[in-house]
Amino acid sequence: MNRCKSIDVQLVGGNKDTGSTAPQIYYLTHQILKLTFHLESHSEDYSSRRGLRKLLGKRKRLLIYLFDENTLLYAKVVETLGIRGLKKP
């Protein structure tokens, strides 16, 4: 849990503004990891699989928005969370 708090502080800078894009991406990534771990042991849980797809789509839309608005913060978020970036057209 300490790692989660340290990443949160790095991304937000200590600000508790959970409505901005970077913290939303962070929290969605945390939920995605939890659901992925759940689906490894419960592979036929289709409703959780649907929820995972919805979360992935929402995170992708937020990453696209962040890339368009602030490329430096986008790069920092992708590097800090260890997720793949967007595909280059």
Distance bins in CASP14 RR format, pairs under 12 A and 6 or more apart:
PFRMAT RR
TARGET T0000
AUTHOR 0000-0000-0000
RMODE 2
METHOD distances of the structure
MODEL  1
1 7 0 0 0 0 0 1 0 0 0 0 0
1 8 0 0 0 0 0 1 0 0 0 0 0
1 30 0 0 0 0 0 1 0 0 0 0 0
2 8 0 0 0 0 0 1 0 0 0 0 0
2 9 0 0 0 0 0 1 0 0 0 0 0
3 9 0 0 0 0 0 1 0 0 0 0 0
3 10 0 0 0 0 0 1 0 0 0 0 0
3 26 0 0 0 0 0 1 0 0 0 0 0
3 30 0 0 0 0 0 1 0 0 0 0 0
3 33 0 0 0 0 0 1 0 0 0 0 0
3 80 0 0 0 0 0 1 0 0 0 0 0
3 81 0 0 0 0 0 1 0 0 0 0 0
4 10 0 0 0 0 0 1 0 0 0 0 0
4 11 0 0 0 0 0 1 0 0 0 0 0
4 23 0 0 0 0 0 1 0 0 0 0 0
4 26 0 0 0 0 1 0 0 0 0 0 0
4 27 0 0 0 0 1 0 0 0 0 0 0
4 29 0 0 0 0 0 1 0 0 0 0 0
4 30 1 0 0 1 0 0 0 0 0 0 0
4 31 0 0 0 0 0 1 0 0 0 0 0
4 33 0 0 0 0 0 1 0 0 0 0 0
4 34 0 0 0 0 0 1 0 0 0 0 0
4 80 0 0 0 0 0 1 0 0 0 0 0
4 81 0 0 0 0 0 1 0 0 0 0 0
5 11 0 0 0 0 0 1 0 0 0 0 0
5 12 0 0 0 0 0 1 0 0 0 0 0
5 13 0 0 0 0 0 1 0 0 0 0 0
5 14 0 0 0 0 0 1 0 0 0 0 0
5 16 0 0 0 0 0 1 0 0 0 0 0
5 23 0 0 0 0 0 1 0 0 0 0 0
5 26 0 0 0 0 0 1 0 0 0 0 0
5 30 0 0 0 0 0 1 0 0 0 0 0
6 12 0 0 0 0 0 1 0 0 0 0 0
6 13 0 0 0 0 0 1 0 0 0 0 0
6 14 0 0 0 0 0 1 0 0 0 0 0
6 26 0 0 0 0 0 1 0 0 0 0 0
6 80 0 0 0 0 1 0 0 0 0 0 0
7 13 0 0 0 0 0 1 0 0 0 0 0
7 14 0 0 0 0 0 1 0 0 0 0 0
7 22 0 0 0 0 0 1 0 0 0 0 0
7 23 0 0 0 0 1 0 0 0 0 0 0
7 25 0 0 0 0 0 1 0 0 0 0 0
7 26 1 0 0 1 0 0 0 0 0 0 0
7 27 0 0 0 0 0 1 0 0 0 0 0
7 29 0 0 0 0 1 0 0 0 0 0 0
7 30 0 0 0 0 1 0 0 0 0 0 0
7 76 0 0 0 0 0 1 0 0 0 0 0
7 77 0 0 0 0 1 0 0 0 0 0 0
7 79 0 0 0 0 0 1 0 0 0 0 0
7 80 1 0 1 0 0 0 0 0 0 0 0
7 81 1 0 0 1 0 0 0 0 0 0 0
7 82 0 0 0 0 1 0 0 0 0 0 0
7 83 0 0 0 0 0 1 0 0 0 0 0
8 14 1 0 0 1 0 0 0 0 0 0 0
8 15 0 0 0 0 1 0 0 0 0 0 0
8 16 0 0 0 0 1 0 0 0 0 0 0
8 17 0 0 0 0 0 1 0 0 0 0 0
8 18 0 0 0 0 1 0 0 0 0 0 0
8 20 0 0 0 0 0 1 0 0 0 0 0
8 22 0 0 0 0 1 0 0 0 0 0 0
8 23 1 0 0 1 0 0 0 0 0 0 0
8 24 0 0 0 0 0 1 0 0 0 0 0
8 25 0 0 0 0 0 1 0 0 0 0 0
8 26 1 0 0 1 0 0 0 0 0 0 0
8 27 0 0 0 0 1 0 0 0 0 0 0
8 29 0 0 0 0 0 1 0 0 0 0 0
8 30 0 0 0 0 1 0 0 0 0 0 0
8 77 0 0 0 0 0 1 0 0 0 0 0
8 80 0 0 0 0 0 1 0 0 0 0 0
8 81 0 0 0 0 0 1 0 0 0 0 0
9 15 0 0 0 0 1 0 0 0 0 0 0
9 16 0 0 0 0 0 1 0 0 0 0 0
9 22 0 0 0 0 0 1 0 0 0 0 0
9 23 0 0 0 0 0 1 0 0 0 0 0
9 26 0 0 0 0 0 1 0 0 0 0 0
9 80 0 0 0 0 0 1 0 0 0 0 0
10 22 0 0 0 0 1 0 0 0 0 0 0
10 23 0 0 0 0 0 1 0 0 0 0 0
10 26 0 0 0 0 1 0 0 0 0 0 0
10 73 0 0 0 0 0 1 0 0 0 0 0
10 76 0 0 0 0 1 0 0 0 0 0 0
10 77 0 0 0 0 1 0 0 0 0 0 0
10 79 0 0 0 0 0 1 0 0 0 0 0
10 80 1 0 1 0 0 0 0 0 0 0 0
10 81 0 0 0 0 0 1 0 0 0 0 0
11 17 0 0 0 0 0 1 0 0 0 0 0
11 18 0 0 0 0 0 1 0 0 0 0 0
11 20 0 0 0 0 1 0 0 0 0 0 0
11 21 0 0 0 0 1 0 0 0 0 0 0
11 22 1 0 1 0 0 0 0 0 0 0 0
11 23 1 0 0 1 0 0 0 0 0 0 0
11 24 0 0 0 0 0 1 0 0 0 0 0
11 25 0 0 0 0 1 0 0 0 0 0 0
11 26 1 0 1 0 0 0 0 0 0 0 0
11 27 0 0 0 0 0 1 0 0 0 0 0
11 29 0 0 0 0 0 1 0 0 0 0 0
11 30 0 0 0 0 0 1 0 0 0 0 0
11 66 0 0 0 0 0 1 0 0 0 0 0
11 70 0 0 0 0 0 1 0 0 0 0 0
11 73 0 0 0 0 1 0 0 0 0 0 0
11 74 0 0 0 0 0 1 0 0 0 0 0
11 76 1 0 0 1 0 0 0 0 0 0 0
11 77 1 0 0 1 0 0 0 0 0 0 0
11 78 0 0 0 0 0 1 0 0 0 0 0
11 79 0 0 0 0 0 1 0 0 0 0 0
11 80 1 0 0 1 0 0 0 0 0 0 0
11 81 0 0 0 0 1 0 0 0 0 0 0
12 18 0 0 0 0 1 0 0 0 0 0 0
12 19 0 0 0 0 1 0 0 0 0 0 0
12 20 1 0 0 1 0 0 0 0 0 0 0
12 21 0 0 0 0 0 1 0 0 0 0 0
12 22 1 0 0 1 0 0 0 0 0 0 0
12 23 1 0 1 0 0 0 0 0 0 0 0
12 24 0 0 0 0 0 1 0 0 0 0 0
12 25 0 0 0 0 0 1 0 0 0 0 0
12 26 0 0 0 0 1 0 0 0 0 0 0
12 27 0 0 0 0 0 1 0 0 0 0 0
12 73 0 0 0 0 0 1 0 0 0 0 0
12 76 0 0 0 0 0 1 0 0 0 0 0
12 77 0 0 0 0 0 1 0 0 0 0 0
12 80 0 0 0 0 0 1 0 0 0 0 0
13 20 0 0 0 0 0 1 0 0 0 0 0
13 22 0 0 0 0 1 0 0 0 0 0 0
13 23 0 0 0 0 1 0 0 0 0 0 0
13 26 0 0 0 0 0 1 0 0 0 0 0
13 73 0 0 0 0 0 1 0 0 0 0 0
13 76 0 0 0 0 0 1 0 0 0 0 0
13 80 0 0 0 0 0 1 0 0 0 0 0
14 20 0 0 0 0 0 1 0 0 0 0 0
14 22 0 0 0 0 0 1 0 0 0 0 0
14 23 0 0 0 0 0 1 0 0 0 0 0
15 22 0 0 0 0 1 0 0 0 0 0 0
15 23 0 0 0 0 1 0 0 0 0 0 0
16 23 0 0 0 0 1 0 0 0 0 0 0
17 23 1 0 0 1 0 0 0 0 0 0 0
17 24 0 0 0 0 0 1 0 0 0 0 0
18 24 1 0 0 1 0 0 0 0 0 0 0
18 25 0 0 0 0 0 1 0 0 0 0 0
18 26 0 0 0 0 1 0 0 0 0 0 0
18 27 1 0 0 1 0 0 0 0 0 0 0
18 28 0 0 0 0 0 1 0 0 0 0 0
19 25 0 0 0 0 0 1 0 0 0 0 0
19 26 0 0 0 0 0 1 0 0 0 0 0
19 27 0 0 0 0 1 0 0 0 0 0 0
19 28 0 0 0 0 0 1 0 0 0 0 0
19 62 0 0 0 0 0 1 0 0 0 0 0
20 26 0 0 0 0 0 1 0 0 0 0 0
20 27 0 0 0 0 0 1 0 0 0 0 0
20 62 0 0 0 0 0 1 0 0 0 0 0
20 65 0 0 0 0 0 1 0 0 0 0 0
20 66 0 0 0 0 1 0 0 0 0 0 0
20 69 0 0 0 0 0 1 0 0 0 0 0
20 70 0 0 0 0 0 1 0 0 0 0 0
20 73 0 0 0 0 1 0 0 0 0 0 0
20 77 0 0 0 0 0 1 0 0 0 0 0
21 27 0 0 0 0 0 1 0 0 0 0 0
21 28 0 0 0 0 0 1 0 0 0 0 0
21 58 0 0 0 0 0 1 0 0 0 0 0
21 59 0 0 0 0 0 1 0 0 0 0 0
21 61 0 0 0 0 0 1 0 0 0 0 0
21 62 1 0 1 0 0 0 0 0 0 0 0
21 63 0 0 0 0 1 0 0 0 0 0 0
21 64 0 0 0 0 0 1 0 0 0 0 0
21 65 1 0 0 1 0 0 0 0 0 0 0
21 66 1 0 1 0 0 0 0 0 0 0 0
21 67 0 0 0 0 0 1 0 0 0 0 0
21 68 0 0 0 0 0 1 0 0 0 0 0
21 69 1 0 0 1 0 0 0 0 0 0 0
21 70 0 0 0 0 1 0 0 0 0 0 0
21 73 1 0 0 1 0 0 0 0 0 0 0
21 74 0 0 0 0 1 0 0 0 0 0 0
21 76 0 0 0 0 0 1 0 0 0 0 0
21 77 0 0 0 0 1 0 0 0 0 0 0
22 28 0 0 0 0 0 1 0 0 0 0 0
22 29 0 0 0 0 0 1 0 0 0 0 0
22 59 0 0 0 0 0 1 0 0 0 0 0
22 62 0 0 0 0 1 0 0 0 0 0 0
22 63 0 0 0 0 0 1 0 0 0 0 0
22 65 0 0 0 0 0 1 0 0 0 0 0
22 66 1 0 0 1 0 0 0 0 0 0 0
22 69 0 0 0 0 0 1 0 0 0 0 0
22 70 0 0 0 0 1 0 0 0 0 0 0
22 72 0 0 0 0 0 1 0 0 0 0 0
22 73 1 0 0 1 0 0 0 0 0 0 0
22 74 0 0 0 0 1 0 0 0 0 0 0
22 75 0 0 0 0 0 1 0 0 0 0 0
22 76 0 0 0 0 1 0 0 0 0 0 0
22 77 1 0 1 0 0 0 0 0 0 0 0
22 78 0 0 0 0 0 1 0 0 0 0 0
22 80 0 0 0 0 1 0 0 0 0 0 0
22 81 0 0 0 0 1 0 0 0 0 0 0
23 29 0 0 0 0 0 1 0 0 0 0 0
23 30 0 0 0 0 0 1 0 0 0 0 0
23 62 0 0 0 0 0 1 0 0 0 0 0
23 66 0 0 0 0 0 1 0 0 0 0 0
23 73 0 0 0 0 0 1 0 0 0 0 0
23 77 0 0 0 0 1 0 0 0 0 0 0
23 80 0 0 0 0 0 1 0 0 0 0 0
23 81 0 0 0 0 0 1 0 0 0 0 0
24 30 0 0 0 0 0 1 0 0 0 0 0
24 31 0 0 0 0 0 1 0 0 0 0 0
24 55 0 0 0 0 0 1 0 0 0 0 0
24 58 0 0 0 0 1 0 0 0 0 0 0
24 59 0 0 0 0 1 0 0 0 0 0 0
24 61 0 0 0 0 0 1 0 0 0 0 0
24 62 1 0 1 0 0 0 0 0 0 0 0
24 63 0 0 0 0 0 1 0 0 0 0 0
24 65 0 0 0 0 1 0 0 0 0 0 0
24 66 0 0 0 0 1 0 0 0 0 0 0
24 77 0 0 0 0 0 1 0 0 0 0 0
24 81 0 0 0 0 0 1 0 0 0 0 0
25 31 0 0 0 0 0 1 0 0 0 0 0
25 32 0 0 0 0 0 1 0 0 0 0 0
25 55 0 0 0 0 0 1 0 0 0 0 0
25 56 0 0 0 0 0 1 0 0 0 0 0
25 57 0 0 0 0 0 1 0 0 0 0 0
25 58 0 0 0 0 1 0 0 0 0 0 0
25 59 1 0 1 0 0 0 0 0 0 0 0
25 60 0 0 0 0 1 0 0 0 0 0 0
25 61 0 0 0 0 0 1 0 0 0 0 0
25 62 1 0 1 0 0 0 0 0 0 0 0
25 63 1 0 0 1 0 0 0 0 0 0 0
25 64 0 0 0 0 0 1 0 0 0 0 0
25 65 0 0 0 0 1 0 0 0 0 0 0
25 66 1 0 0 1 0 0 0 0 0 0 0
25 67 0 0 0 0 0 1 0 0 0 0 0
25 73 0 0 0 0 1 0 0 0 0 0 0
25 74 0 0 0 0 1 0 0 0 0 0 0
25 76 0 0 0 0 0 1 0 0 0 0 0
25 77 1 0 1 0 0 0 0 0 0 0 0
25 78 0 0 0 0 1 0 0 0 0 0 0
25 80 0 0 0 0 1 0 0 0 0 0 0
25 81 1 0 0 1 0 0 0 0 0 0 0
25 82 0 0 0 0 0 1 0 0 0 0 0
25 83 0 0 0 0 1 0 0 0 0 0 0
25 85 0 0 0 0 0 1 0 0 0 0 0
26 32 0 0 0 0 0 1 0 0 0 0 0
26 33 0 0 0 0 0 1 0 0 0 0 0
26 59 0 0 0 0 1 0 0 0 0 0 0
26 62 0 0 0 0 0 1 0 0 0 0 0
26 63 0 0 0 0 0 1 0 0 0 0 0
26 66 0 0 0 0 0 1 0 0 0 0 0
26 73 0 0 0 0 0 1 0 0 0 0 0
26 76 0 0 0 0 0 1 0 0 0 0 0
26 77 1 0 0 1 0 0 0 0 0 0 0
26 78 0 0 0 0 0 1 0 0 0 0 0
26 80 0 0 0 0 1 0 0 0 0 0 0
26 81 1 0 0 1 0 0 0 0 0 0 0
26 82 0 0 0 0 0 1 0 0 0 0 0
26 83 0 0 0 0 0 1 0 0 0 0 0
27 33 0 0 0 0 0 1 0 0 0 0 0
27 34 0 0 0 0 0 1 0 0 0 0 0
27 55 0 0 0 0 1 0 0 0 0 0 0
27 58 0 0 0 0 0 1 0 0 0 0 0
27 59 0 0 0 0 1 0 0 0 0 0 0
27 62 0 0 0 0 0 1 0 0 0 0 0
27 77 0 0 0 0 0 1 0 0 0 0 0
27 81 0 0 0 0 0 1 0 0 0 0 0
28 34 0 0 0 0 0 1 0 0 0 0 0
28 35 0 0 0 0 0 1 0 0 0 0 0
28 51 0 0 0 0 0 1 0 0 0 0 0
28 52 0 0 0 0 0 1 0 0 0 0 0
28 54 0 0 0 0 0 1 0 0 0 0 0
28 55 1 0 1 0 0 0 0 0 0 0 0
28 56 0 0 0 0 1 0 0 0 0 0 0
28 57 0 0 0 0 1 0 0 0 0 0 0
28 58 1 0 0 1 0 0 0 0 0 0 0
28 59 1 0 1 0 0 0 0 0 0 0 0
28 60 0 0 0 0 1 0 0 0 0 0 0
28 61 0 0 0 0 0 1 0 0 0 0 0
28 62 1 0 0 1 0 0 0 0 0 0 0
28 63 0 0 0 0 1 0 0 0 0 0 0
28 66 0 0 0 0 0 1 0 0 0 0 0
28 77 0 0 0 0 0 1 0 0 0 0 0
28 81 0 0 0 0 1 0 0 0 0 0 0
28 83 0 0 0 0 0 1 0 0 0 0 0
29 35 0 0 0 0 0 1 0 0 0 0 0
29 36 0 0 0 0 0 1 0 0 0 0 0
29 55 0 0 0 0 1 0 0 0 0 0 0
29 56 0 0 0 0 1 0 0 0 0 0 0
29 58 0 0 0 0 0 1 0 0 0 0 0
29 59 1 0 0 1 0 0 0 0 0 0 0
29 60 0 0 0 0 0 1 0 0 0 0 0
29 62 0 0 0 0 0 1 0 0 0 0 0
29 63 0 0 0 0 0 1 0 0 0 0 0
29 77 0 0 0 0 1 0 0 0 0 0 0
29 78 0 0 0 0 0 1 0 0 0 0 0
29 80 0 0 0 0 1 0 0 0 0 0 0
29 81 1 0 1 0 0 0 0 0 0 0 0
29 82 0 0 0 0 1 0 0 0 0 0 0
29 83 1 0 0 1 0 0 0 0 0 0 0
29 84 0 0 0 0 0 1 0 0 0 0 0
30 36 0 0 0 0 0 1 0 0 0 0 0
30 37 0 0 0 0 0 1 0 0 0 0 0
30 55 0 0 0 0 0 1 0 0 0 0 0
30 59 0 0 0 0 0 1 0 0 0 0 0
30 81 0 0 0 0 1 0 0 0 0 0 0
30 83 0 0 0 0 0 1 0 0 0 0 0
31 37 0 0 0 0 0 1 0 0 0 0 0
31 38 0 0 0 0 0 1 0 0 0 0 0
31 48 0 0 0 0 0 1 0 0 0 0 0
31 51 0 0 0 0 1 0 0 0 0 0 0
31 52 0 0 0 0 1 0 0 0 0 0 0
31 54 0 0 0 0 0 1 0 0 0 0 0
31 55 1 0 1 0 0 0 0 0 0 0 0
31 56 0 0 0 0 0 1 0 0 0 0 0
31 58 0 0 0 0 1 0 0 0 0 0 0
31 59 0 0 0 0 1 0 0 0 0 0 0
32 38 0 0 0 0 0 1 0 0 0 0 0
32 39 0 0 0 0 0 1 0 0 0 0 0
32 48 0 0 0 0 0 1 0 0 0 0 0
32 51 0 0 0 0 1 0 0 0 0 0 0
32 52 1 0 0 1 0 0 0 0 0 0 0
32 53 0 0 0 0 0 1 0 0 0 0 0
32 54 0 0 0 0 0 1 0 0 0 0 0
32 55 1 0 1 0 0 0 0 0 0 0 0
32 56 1 0 0 1 0 0 0 0 0 0 0
32 57 0 0 0 0 1 0 0 0 0 0 0
32 58 0 0 0 0 1 0 0 0 0 0 0
32 59 1 0 0 1 0 0 0 0 0 0 0
32 60 0 0 0 0 0 1 0 0 0 0 0
32 81 0 0 0 0 0 1 0 0 0 0 0
32 83 0 0 0 0 1 0 0 0 0 0 0
33 39 0 0 0 0 0 1 0 0 0 0 0
33 40 0 0 0 0 0 1 0 0 0 0 0
33 52 0 0 0 0 0 1 0 0 0 0 0
33 55 0 0 0 0 0 1 0 0 0 0 0
33 56 0 0 0 0 0 1 0 0 0 0 0
33 59 0 0 0 0 0 1 0 0 0 0 0
33 81 0 0 0 0 1 0 0 0 0 0 0
33 82 0 0 0 0 0 1 0 0 0 0 0
33 83 0 0 0 0 0 1 0 0 0 0 0
34 40 0 0 0 0 0 1 0 0 0 0 0
34 48 0 0 0 0 0 1 0 0 0 0 0
34 51 0 0 0 0 0 1 0 0 0 0 0
34 52 0 0 0 0 1 0 0 0 0 0 0
34 55 0 0 0 0 1 0 0 0 0 0 0
35 41 0 0 0 0 0 1 0 0 0 0 0
35 42 0 0 0 0 0 1 0 0 0 0 0
35 45 0 0 0 0 1 0 0 0 0 0 0
35 47 0 0 0 0 0 1 0 0 0 0 0
35 48 1 0 1 0 0 0 0 0 0 0 0
35 49 0 0 0 0 1 0 0 0 0 0 0
35 50 0 0 0 0 0 1 0 0 0 0 0
35 51 1 0 0 1 0 0 0 0 0 0 0
35 52 1 0 1 0 0 0 0 0 0 0 0
35 53 0 0 0 0 1 0 0 0 0 0 0
35 54 0 0 0 0 0 1 0 0 0 0 0
35 55 1 0 0 1 0 0 0 0 0 0 0
35 56 0 0 0 0 1 0 0 0 0 0 0
35 59 0 0 0 0 0 1 0 0 0 0 0
36 42 0 0 0 0 0 1 0 0 0 0 0
36 43 0 0 0 0 0 1 0 0 0 0 0
36 45 0 0 0 0 0 1 0 0 0 0 0
36 48 0 0 0 0 1 0 0 0 0 0 0
36 49 0 0 0 0 0 1 0 0 0 0 0
36 51 0 0 0 0 0 1 0 0 0 0 0
36 52 1 0 0 1 0 0 0 0 0 0 0
36 53 0 0 0 0 0 1 0 0 0 0 0
36 55 0 0 0 0 0 1 0 0 0 0 0
36 56 0 0 0 0 1 0 0 0 0 0 0
37 48 0 0 0 0 0 1 0 0 0 0 0
37 52 0 0 0 0 0 1 0 0 0 0 0
38 44 0 0 0 0 0 1 0 0 0 0 0
38 45 1 0 0 1 0 0 0 0 0 0 0
38 47 0 0 0 0 0 1 0 0 0 0 0
38 48 1 0 0 1 0 0 0 0 0 0 0
38 49 0 0 0 0 1 0 0 0 0 0 0
38 51 0 0 0 0 0 1 0 0 0 0 0
38 52 0 0 0 0 1 0 0 0 0 0 0
39 45 1 0 0 1 0 0 0 0 0 0 0
39 46 0 0 0 0 1 0 0 0 0 0 0
39 47 0 0 0 0 0 1 0 0 0 0 0
39 48 1 0 1 0 0 0 0 0 0 0 0
39 49 1 0 0 1 0 0 0 0 0 0 0
39 50 0 0 0 0 0 1 0 0 0 0 0
39 51 0 0 0 0 0 1 0 0 0 0 0
39 52 1 0 0 1 0 0 0 0 0 0 0
39 53 0 0 0 0 0 1 0 0 0 0 0
39 55 0 0 0 0 0 1 0 0 0 0 0
40 48 0 0 0 0 0 1 0 0 0 0 0
40 49 0 0 0 0 0 1 0 0 0 0 0
40 52 0 0 0 0 0 1 0 0 0 0 0
41 48 0 0 0 0 0 1 0 0 0 0 0
42 48 1 0 0 1 0 0 0 0 0 0 0
42 49 0 0 0 0 1 0 0 0 0 0 0
42 52 0 0 0 0 0 1 0 0 0 0 0
43 49 0 0 0 0 1 0 0 0 0 0 0
45 51 0 0 0 0 1 0 0 0 0 0 0
45 52 0 0 0 0 1 0 0 0 0 0 0
46 52 0 0 0 0 0 1 0 0 0 0 0
46 53 0 0 0 0 0 1 0 0 0 0 0
47 53 0 0 0 0 0 1 0 0 0 0 0
47 54 0 0 0 0 0 1 0 0 0 0 0
48 54 0 0 0 0 0 1 0 0 0 0 0
48 55 0 0 0 0 0 1 0 0 0 0 0
49 55 0 0 0 0 0 1 0 0 0 0 0
49 56 0 0 0 0 0 1 0 0 0 0 0
50 56 0 0 0 0 0 1 0 0 0 0 0
50 57 0 0 0 0 0 1 0 0 0 0 0
51 57 0 0 0 0 1 0 0 0 0 0 0
51 58 0 0 0 0 1 0 0 0 0 0 0
51 59 0 0 0 0 0 1 0 0 0 0 0
52 58 0 0 0 0 0 1 0 0 0 0 0
52 59 0 0 0 0 0 1 0 0 0 0 0
53 59 0 0 0 0 0 1 0 0 0 0 0
53 60 0 0 0 0 0 1 0 0 0 0 0
54 60 0 0 0 0 0 1 0 0 0 0 0
54 61 0 0 0 0 0 1 0 0 0 0 0
55 61 0 0 0 0 0 1 0 0 0 0 0
55 62 0 0 0 0 0 1 0 0 0 0 0
56 62 0 0 0 0 0 1 0 0 0 0 0
56 63 0 0 0 0 0 1 0 0 0 0 0
56 83 0 0 0 0 0 1 0 0 0 0 0
56 84 0 0 0 0 0 1 0 0 0 0 0
57 63 0 0 0 0 1 0 0 0 0 0 0
57 64 0 0 0 0 1 0 0 0 0 0 0
58 64 0 0 0 0 0 1 0 0 0 0 0
58 65 0 0 0 0 0 1 0 0 0 0 0
59 65 0 0 0 0 0 1 0 0 0 0 0
59 66 0 0 0 0 0 1 0 0 0 0 0
59 77 0 0 0 0 0 1 0 0 0 0 0
59 78 0 0 0 0 0 1 0 0 0 0 0
59 81 0 0 0 0 1 0 0 0 0 0 0
59 83 0 0 0 0 1 0 0 0 0 0 0
59 84 0 0 0 0 0 1 0 0 0 0 0
59 85 0 0 0 0 0 1 0 0 0 0 0
59 86 0 0 0 0 0 1 0 0 0 0 0
60 66 0 0 0 0 0 1 0 0 0 0 0
60 67 0 0 0 0 0 1 0 0 0 0 0
60 83 0 0 0 0 0 1 0 0 0 0 0
60 84 0 0 0 0 0 1 0 0 0 0 0
60 85 0 0 0 0 1 0 0 0 0 0 0
60 86 1 0 0 1 0 0 0 0 0 0 0
60 87 0 0 0 0 0 1 0 0 0 0 0
61 67 0 0 0 0 0 1 0 0 0 0 0
61 68 0 0 0 0 0 1 0 0 0 0 0
61 86 0 0 0 0 0 1 0 0 0 0 0
62 68 0 0 0 0 0 1 0 0 0 0 0
62 69 0 0 0 0 0 1 0 0 0 0 0
62 70 0 0 0 0 0 1 0 0 0 0 0
62 73 0 0 0 0 0 1 0 0 0 0 0
62 74 0 0 0 0 1 0 0 0 0 0 0
62 77 0 0 0 0 1 0 0 0 0 0 0
62 78 0 0 0 0 0 1 0 0 0 0 0
62 81 0 0 0 0 0 1 0 0 0 0 0
62 83 0 0 0 0 0 1 0 0 0 0 0
62 86 0 0 0 0 0 1 0 0 0 0 0
63 69 0 0 0 0 0 1 0 0 0 0 0
63 70 0 0 0 0 0 1 0 0 0 0 0
63 71 0 0 0 0 0 1 0 0 0 0 0
63 73 0 0 0 0 0 1 0 0 0 0 0
63 74 1 0 0 1 0 0 0 0 0 0 0
63 75 0 0 0 0 0 1 0 0 0 0 0
63 77 1 0 0 1 0 0 0 0 0 0 0
63 78 1 0 0 1 0 0 0 0 0 0 0
63 81 0 0 0 0 0 1 0 0 0 0 0
63 83 0 0 0 0 1 0 0 0 0 0 0
63 84 0 0 0 0 1 0 0 0 0 0 0
63 85 1 0 0 1 0 0 0 0 0 0 0
63 86 1 0 1 0 0 0 0 0 0 0 0
63 87 0 0 0 0 0 1 0 0 0 0 0
64 71 0 0 0 0 0 1 0 0 0 0 0
64 74 0 0 0 0 1 0 0 0 0 0 0
64 85 0 0 0 0 0 1 0 0 0 0 0
64 86 1 0 0 1 0 0 0 0 0 0 0
64 87 0 0 0 0 0 1 0 0 0 0 0
64 89 0 0 0 0 0 1 0 0 0 0 0
65 71 0 0 0 0 0 1 0 0 0 0 0
65 73 0 0 0 0 0 1 0 0 0 0 0
65 74 0 0 0 0 1 0 0 0 0 0 0
65 77 0 0 0 0 0 1 0 0 0 0 0
65 86 0 0 0 0 0 1 0 0 0 0 0
66 72 0 0 0 0 0 1 0 0 0 0 0
66 73 1 0 0 1 0 0 0 0 0 0 0
66 74 1 0 1 0 0 0 0 0 0 0 0
66 75 0 0 0 0 1 0 0 0 0 0 0
66 76 0 0 0 0 1 0 0 0 0 0 0
66 77 1 0 0 1 0 0 0 0 0 0 0
66 78 0 0 0 0 1 0 0 0 0 0 0
66 81 0 0 0 0 0 1 0 0 0 0 0
66 85 0 0 0 0 0 1 0 0 0 0 0
66 86 0 0 0 0 1 0 0 0 0 0 0
67 73 0 0 0 0 1 0 0 0 0 0 0
67 74 1 0 1 0 0 0 0 0 0 0 0
67 75 0 0 0 0 1 0 0 0 0 0 0
67 76 0 0 0 0 0 1 0 0 0 0 0
67 77 0 0 0 0 1 0 0 0 0 0 0
67 78 0 0 0 0 1 0 0 0 0 0 0
67 85 0 0 0 0 1 0 0 0 0 0 0
67 86 1 0 0 1 0 0 0 0 0 0 0
67 87 0 0 0 0 0 1 0 0 0 0 0
67 88 0 0 0 0 0 1 0 0 0 0 0
67 89 0 0 0 0 0 1 0 0 0 0 0
68 74 0 0 0 0 1 0 0 0 0 0 0
68 86 0 0 0 0 0 1 0 0 0 0 0
69 77 0 0 0 0 0 1 0 0 0 0 0
70 76 0 0 0 0 1 0 0 0 0 0 0
70 77 0 0 0 0 1 0 0 0 0 0 0
71 77 0 0 0 0 0 1 0 0 0 0 0
71 78 0 0 0 0 0 1 0 0 0 0 0
71 85 0 0 0 0 0 1 0 0 0 0 0
71 86 0 0 0 0 0 1 0 0 0 0 0
72 78 0 0 0 0 0 1 0 0 0 0 0
72 79 0 0 0 0 0 1 0 0 0 0 0
73 79 0 0 0 0 0 1 0 0 0 0 0
73 80 0 0 0 0 0 1 0 0 0 0 0
74 80 0 0 0 0 0 1 0 0 0 0 0
74 81 0 0 0 0 0 1 0 0 0 0 0
74 83 0 0 0 0 0 1 0 0 0 0 0
74 85 0 0 0 0 1 0 0 0 0 0 0
74 86 0 0 0 0 1 0 0 0 0 0 0
75 81 0 0 0 0 0 1 0 0 0 0 0
75 82 0 0 0 0 0 1 0 0 0 0 0
75 83 0 0 0 0 0 1 0 0 0 0 0
75 85 0 0 0 0 1 0 0 0 0 0 0
75 86 0 0 0 0 0 1 0 0 0 0 0
76 82 0 0 0 0 0 1 0 0 0 0 0
77 83 0 0 0 0 1 0 0 0 0 0 0
77 84 0 0 0 0 0 1 0 0 0 0 0
77 85 0 0 0 0 1 0 0 0 0 0 0
77 86 0 0 0 0 0 1 0 0 0 0 0
78 84 1 0 0 1 0 0 0 0 0 0 0
78 85 1 0 1 0 0 0 0 0 0 0 0
78 86 0 0 0 0 1 0 0 0 0 0 0
79 85 0 0 0 0 1 0 0 0 0 0 0
END
